[in-house]
Every structure is written in structure tokens, then in C-alpha cells.
């Protein structure tokens, strides 16, 4: 089957924003105006095409990254609609990794909000060119100029307004196109499909002329010809300006800014034009790089090929060897599971054998699918630049590379943060026991930020995630989608331990009562490590005091002690353990004995090293009417919070604070009752910090 869209006419984009900025509504309008949908699905009605999960439709938020494709001006646009809630930031991370460009949606009232900044930093990390869409210009308090200033001040970029709004709040009726010098008005009866192009209203002509001059002046910084014409007072053609805007957007020098109201069906078609005109095709982004790997041996260690592995590039070209990254695994009631792929180079046919370079195993694809939210179209062949789903892959997880077996390459994988909150979960009946295990395993494969473990003390199954909502959705899916009966405990904070002083630990495991005995003595030095270093083991033993064949067992014993913790069973982080001495017996020593002795020595050292407890601290932002600001600040102080600042945003006060996660359970109800339901808040992980001694004693008491 021939390629349906040429590479220069392909756009792979994401739609990203803070929660409630209108991402999904904007996507629904894009699908409507490009002819994919024949009626508009509304988020508040639970009918949005891109929000296809039951949980999304009920809550009116996007949880997973739904993929779809559409056409505009002979270009194929592959779109991923990403979540805005901080609990699902991993969905944004893995989507941005495989996208070429993005639309950043901002609320015309709220502007740059906390999750806006988070997803912007994520996009910066992957150097994703963006266009900005200031949405909800019909809302009370909407202010286009204010949002543009916030984009510049808070995100540290150079916004390039290409439009001005005509009216604001309830009087918002259209936009001025600064490039073409025209006014655009949308027809309400045709749901915005008909656009009337008119002269710029006389009362806005001066503002439009000034804004266009500023646009040309800003672009002159990035193009010598535009600069020359600007200094000479010559006109710069629309074509020259568009070409300069495209180059400057692709180089991340500017961010084109447009405006509208997706809900009121205004401003979406020019946004599509901007995607085509200013965002990159797969050919415009640098070739993806990976490590050339050997296929002689199996297994991920060999696949990574060591430090001396050769770096190779894969261009977006159908003639290059096939290379694709698995960026998402999704359970599917029809096919078992779907693996979402971004194809970076080459092409592959259904049924063709491929190499999983991350494991060294061969894979065979039963079917390739073009996804439209939860609908699908089968494809015989896929090409460079495609974003598709594959059925039939047995050994893949998120971050794996699929490639040609003849010229294998290992692409950079994806990294995900550690969970910060946990709950215990147990099956209601014996029949639910097996279903619970297999269902959690499938969910953990889908979502790398979700972890499953077993409490060593109680034997309870523990599930961990990025926030209360994250775990709430997981449990809801278990009950409804997988039909598992389960009882759920209260949320628990993911505490960590570390030490604040160096110490020496001794472990002796000696059992000699006649016959075969057990004998191992281990001495270690423990000391605080660098922040983020985790657990580091060093072998500094001299003279063979610990035979070389037992060193690995000593390291594993130390790791076991670190994983189990000293204060309350919480994992120990940022610690260095050095093996300095030991004793072995000619016949009674064994790996088991040295593993046990090492665990005892490490635990002894951790206890002597002034252990401390660490807790997750959250960035909290509360948007409230002025009359409730004092109550909000007092409540946050009472939750061991530190107020970082208070500022005006429109007609509301914004209180910014850092608060321990353990103090934020149930805050939704508290803030609602304090403000008569008129305040809202967002919360995202900031960092770990030491728990005060008095609080720590209460936390660890049950474990002592």
C-alpha cells in the first residue's frame, strides 16, 4: 500500500495545557472542522471523541493520551491529546518524546498556570517547537495581552502574537489576522464552519498597525533580509514573514500566539493553518540517534552494547533501516494489548519480523492500526513519521525499540518519576485473588508511573502512584473494567529514609554446632551520598579478607537492608556503603552467610548514622476570591505549609505554597467548605525534605 501522506505534508503534534484550559474541546473542534467528526462532542456532556474512557467521560478530564489523525490543506496531522492533571504528567512526558511539534493551550483568564509550566518544561527538554492558542476569550476576565505577557515572563520565551482579539468576554466576536491585515468573524448558525473576512474595525486599526510593526520588528532579529527591509522602511511580504516565522519557530526562537474560543467555535481554523505553516514535518527535526547493537547474543545487557557502542543516526526516510520507539502500551478488549509506535525511519509490513533491540528478542506484528481515539483502521504497511498502534507484540514495554534485524539500533528509552503515594489493596474473595494480580500486572505495563509491590511485614499488596486521583482511577478501572472485587485502604505517603552522619556497621552470622556450619563476618562504612545518587556500593576490602566470590552476595545483602529501611521499613536513598573488612571460614562460609551478614552490617551502620525520614513536598497553588485569602493561608500554615507568595490573577488571589503531601489528604473538601465552593487548587510534586523529629516519631512508632 502506498504512503497516504508524503513526509513534508505530515505533522505529528500534541495538544498540551493546564487542566481545564480547553485542550480536549479544542481537539474536538479540530476533528469537526477537518471532517473527521460530523457532530461536535462536548466534554461537559461526556461525549468528547478523544475522552473515550468511562472515567474520562464522567470526570470531564483527559487521563490517557488518545491518538487520532485528520487532514487540513492536503496535510495529514497526527494528534495526541494529552492530560492536563498533574497526576497524569507521565502521559505528557512520553507523548512529547515522540512528537515533532505541539499546540500549547492557555486559558484566556488563568494564563500560565502551574501545569502549563510543567508541560512547557517537558517540551523544552525534548526541544519541541510550539504554537500557543489563548483559548476561552469569551470568558469573564479574559485578557489576551496579559496572557502574552505571562508567556514571556513565566516561560522565558519570545511570544509572537499573530492575531488580536476583536472584543473580549461576552463581546468577543472574532480576531484580526496581523499577517493578512484582515478581520475574521465566525458564523454562529453554521457552528463556525463559515468565516467572513472583512476590513479591520476602525476602532482597532491603530492597535493592529502597531502590533504588526512589532511583529515585523521582532522577526527582523532572526532574518537579515527582513531586518534590511524593516530598517529601510520597505514592506515585507506576507510570504517572507511566514517563511521567517516558520524558521524561527522551528529553531525555538519564537512562539506564534493565536487566540479564540473553541467552545464558541471561533479561532480553530487559523490554528490549523498555523500547525501546517509553522510546525515541523518529520523531515524538519534532527535525525534520531541510537546505539548500534549486536544480535549475536540475546538480552538487554548485550543490546545496550557497552560504553564503546557506536552511535548511529536514523533519518526520517522510508529507504533507511526500520526504527521505531514503543511509547505506550494500552490494554484492549479486542486485541489483548496495543503497542503505540513512533516510526522514525524505514517502513514495515504486517507480518514482518522485527527485532526488539531492548531485549534482543524477535517480534512479529499481526496488525498495524491507525488509531482514532478508540476506533481503528487497519494498515498493510507503515512508514517513517507514522504514529500507529501494533497488535501481536509479546515482549515489549514502554521505551523499547523495534528495528530491522539486519541493522539493529537501540534508541534512548523513557524515564519516569518514582511514585509519591500508596494504598493497600486486597481481594474480596479467593476468586478475585488471581484476577487482581493479573489485572494489576496489565495496568503496570500500561502505566510506568504505577507500581505494585508486597508489604514484607503484612503481606498486603501495595499499589503506588503519582497522586490521589491517579490511584482513584486505577482502582476504578480494576473494579469496572477488569471486574475485580477489592477492598482499598487509606492513602499512604511514600516516605524515604537517609542518613545524616557517617558510621561503621558490623554484621556477624556464625552458626557452628558441629557438622556443616555457617560463618561470615562483614564490616562496612556507611556515609551520606549525593542527592539523587540512590544506593552506591564500594568494595574497599584488602588482602582477601572477604573472598572475591562473596563480594556480589555482600552487595546484595547491603541492597536488601537499604530497600527494607531502618526506621520504618521505608527505602533508604542517597547512601554510600563501603565494604572495608570481613572474615571467612575455609569450609563454613557461603554466599548465603555473607549476604545475611552484610544485611546485618548495613542495618547496624544505618542505625548508627543518625537516620532521618524524608517526605514528599508538594507545590500547591490555590486560586480564591479575595475574601477567603486569609482563611486559605491560615489553613495551609496549619498543614505545615510554607507560603511562597500571593499574587493577583484577574479578579482572584493566587496563594502559592509548599506543603507536605501527608497534610493534603482531603484538601478538596476543606477548600470547598472554606470558600463556599468558589476556590480551586492544583498540586504537584516539588521535592523530598526532612520530616521534623516530633512528626517522625509518630510516623515510625508503629514500626519500632
Secondary structure as UniProt FT lines:
FT   HELIX           7..9
FT   STRAND          10..17
FT   TURN            19..20
FT   HELIX           23..33
FT   TURN            34..35
FT   TURN            43..46
FT   HELIX           54..59
FT   STRAND          66..72
FT   TURN            73..74
FT   STRAND          75..81
FT   HELIX           86..88
FT   HELIX           89..98
FT   STRAND          101..107
FT   TURN            108..110
FT   HELIX           114..125
FT   TURN            126..127
FT   STRAND          129..135
FT   TURN            137..138
FT   TURN            140..141
FT   HELIX           144..155
FT   STRAND          159..161
FT   STRAND          163..166
FT   HELIX           169..171
FT   STRAND          174..177
FT   TURN            178..181
FT   STRAND          182..186
FT   TURN            188..192
FT   STRAND          195..198
FT   HELIX           202..220
FT   TURN            221..222
FT   HELIX           224..232
FT   HELIX           238..250
FT   TURN            251..252
FT   STRAND          255..259
FT   TURN            262..265
FT   HELIX           268..278
FT   HELIX           282..284
FT   STRAND          288..292
FT   HELIX           300..304
FT   TURN            307..308
FT   STRAND          311..314
FT   TURN            318..319
FT   STRAND          323..332
FT   TURN            333..335
FT   STRAND          336..345
FT   STRAND          347..349
FT   TURN            350..351
FT   STRAND          353..356
FT   TURN            357..360
FT   STRAND          361..364
FT   STRAND          367..372
FT   TURN            373..374
FT   STRAND          375..379
FT   STRAND          381..383
FT   TURN            384..385
FT   STRAND          387..391
FT   TURN            398..399
FT   STRAND          401..403
FT   TURN            406..407
FT   STRAND          409..411
FT   STRAND          421..427
FT   HELIX           430..446
FT   TURN            448..449
FT   STRAND          451..454
FT   TURN            456..458
FT   STRAND          461..465
FT   HELIX           468..480
FT   STRAND          486..488
FT   STRAND          492..493
FT   STRAND          496..499
FT   STRAND          503..511
FT   STRAND          518..528
FT   TURN            531..532
FT   STRAND          535..539
FT   TURN            543..544
FT   HELIX           548..550
FT   HELIX           551..564
FT   STRAND          575..584
FT   TURN            586..588
FT   HELIX           591..608
FT   STRAND          611..624
FT   HELIX           626..628
FT   HELIX           629..638
FT   TURN            639..640
FT   STRAND          642..649
FT   TURN            650..651
FT   STRAND          652..660
FT   HELIX           661..663
FT   TURN            665..666
FT   HELIX           667..674
FT   TURN            675..677
FT   STRAND          680..690
FT   HELIX           693..700
FT   HELIX           701..703
//
